[in-house]
């Protein structure tokens, strides 16, 4: 019984570590895309048509 509990705790810790790693990788990827396409210098698109 304690082995199963220990295994569940270990799997939970590994899952949390993996999700944290993936989140950091996604944030880094978004930052690279923002720099590559210079998001700060992009102008806003109008919400309605301009004639």
C-alpha positions in Angstrom: 0.0 0.0 0.0 2.8 2.5 0.9 4.5 1.5 -2.4 1.5 2.6 -4.4 1.3 5.9 -2.5 5.0 6.5 -3.1 4.5 5.7 -6.7 1.6 8.1 -7.0 3.6 10.9 -5.3 6.6 10.2 -7.6 4.4 10.3 -10.8 2.7 13.5 -9.6 6.1 15.2 -9.1 7.4 14.0 -12.5 4.2 15.3 -14.1 4.5 18.7 -12.4 8.1 19.0 -13.5 7.3 18.1 -17.1 4.4 20.6 -17.2 6.7 23.3 -15.8 9.3 22.5 -18.4 6.8 22.7 -21.2 5.3 25.9 -19.9 8.7 27.6 -19.8 9.5 26.3 -23.3 6.3 27.8 -24.6 6.9 31.1 -23.0 10.4 31.2 -24.5 9.0 30.3 -27.9 6.4 33.1 -27.7 9.2 35.6 -26.7 11.3 34.5 -29.7 8.4 35.0 -32.0 7.6 38.4 -30.6 11.3 39.5 -31.1 11.4 37.9 -34.6 8.3 39.6 -35.9 8.8 42.8 -33.8 5.4 42.9 -32.2 6.0 46.2 -30.5 6.3 48.1 -33.8 3.1 46.6 -35.3 0.2 48.9 -35.7 -3.3 48.0 -34.5 -5.8 46.7 -37.0 -9.0 48.8 -37.2 -12.1 47.2 -35.7 -14.3 48.5 -38.5 -13.9 49.3 -42.1 -12.5 52.6 -43.1 -13.8 53.9 -46.4 
